[in-house]
Amino acid sequence: MIHLGQLYRTKFYFSRRKYAMFYSRNLMESFITNMLAYMGLIFVVGEESLRRRSRAEVIVDILSEALKGANKTRIMYRANLNFVRFDRYFSELLAKGLIVVVDNPGVYSGGVVYQTTEKGRALLEILKQAGELVSL
């Protein structure tokens, strides 16, 4: 078995294109692990599988982060979304009244703070319960 440290500064060839050498060990290890998992040669144990989140999971992440109030950037980063995907979900949640803009008396003075509404909290509880049932 080859230790990942032995592959440091190794050139990789995929589909007749030469990729740059890796100089960062963490970047290299994460790349190799992802490639081996994608090819089915290894299985990641103890971590979430490498799959896309469902729409419900993304909505749960956004609503959970906005429970106590947060700005858009914080919600986006904590939900682990890029801006395009985040904006699509967030604008829909705002339009349906699941998240609202609140007055900002605290830490983010001067910025806009968003918070989950009662309707959003109810949806969050339902989605969490559904997720628990499905994971059985």
N, C-alpha and C positions, 0 to 999 in steps of 0.2 A: 504494500500500500504506500502510496506517495503522500508525504506530508505536504500540506499547502505551502509551508515555508520553503520547501524545495523548489517550488514553481515560481519563486520570486524572480522578476525580470525575465519572464518567459514570453516569447512571441506566440500569438494565437492566430491561426489561419481558419477563416470561415468563408465559404463560398468564394474562393479564389481572391479574397481581399485580405491583405495583411493589416492587422490591427496594431496599434501602437503598443509599446512595452509598458507594463505597469510598474510604476515607481512607488506607489502607495500600497503597502501591504494590506490594509483594510479594504481598499477598493478592489484589489486583486482577489482577496479571499471571498468577498461578497460576490464578485462576478463569477468566479469559478463555482461557488456553491449554487448560485442561481442557474448556471448553465447545466451543471450535473443534475440538479433537481428537474430542470426542464426536459432533459434527455431521458429522465427516468432511471438514472444510474444510482442516485441516492434519494433517500427520503428524509425530509427534515422532521426531526422528532422533538417535541416539546415546544414548538413554535407553530403559529398558524400556517396552514398550507398556503402555497403560492397560488391563490385564486383571486378573482375579482370579487369585490363586495357587491351584494345585491343592492337594489334601490332602497329597500327597507333598512338595510344596515347603514347606508350613508345617511339616510334621514335620521336614524337613531343617533348617530354620531353628532350630527349638527344640532339636533334638539337637546341632547345631553350637555353639550358644551355651552349652549345658550341658557341653561337653566338659571344660573345665578347672574347672568348678564355678562356680555363680552362684546368687543368690537369685531368687525368683519374679519380682520386679519387673524386675530386669535382663533376665531371659530374655524376659519379656513385651514390654518396650520394644524390645529388639533384634530380636525376631521380628516386630515391628510388628503386634501384635494387640490388640484390646480385651479387657477382662477376661473377658467371657462366652465368647468364642471361645477365648481362651487356656486358661481353666479346663476347657473341654470337652476340648481336645487334651491338656493337661497331666495331667489325672486319668486319662485313658486310657493315656498313656505310663507313668505311675506304676504303674497296676494291672497292666500287662503286663511290668513289670520292666525297661523300657528306660531309666528314670531312677530314681535312688535318692537318699535323704537321706544325706549324709556328715557325719562329724564336722567341726567348724568350728574349726580351729586358727589360721586366718589372719585376713585382712582383715575379714571379716564376723563378728567375735566377738560372740556373743550371738544372732545370727540363724541362720536355717535355710539351709543350702546344699544345692543339688541338683547331681548330676553324672550324666553319661551312663555307663551300664554297658557291659560288653564286648558284651552282646547288642545294646545300642543303637548301639554303634560299628559292629558288623557290619551292622546295618540301614542306618545312615547311609552306609556305603561302597556298599552295594547300590543305594540310592536315587540316590546321586550318579552311579554308573555308568549306571544306567537313564536318568537325565536327560541324560547325555552322548550316549547312543545315540539317544534320541528327538530331540535337537536337531540331529542330522545331517539 
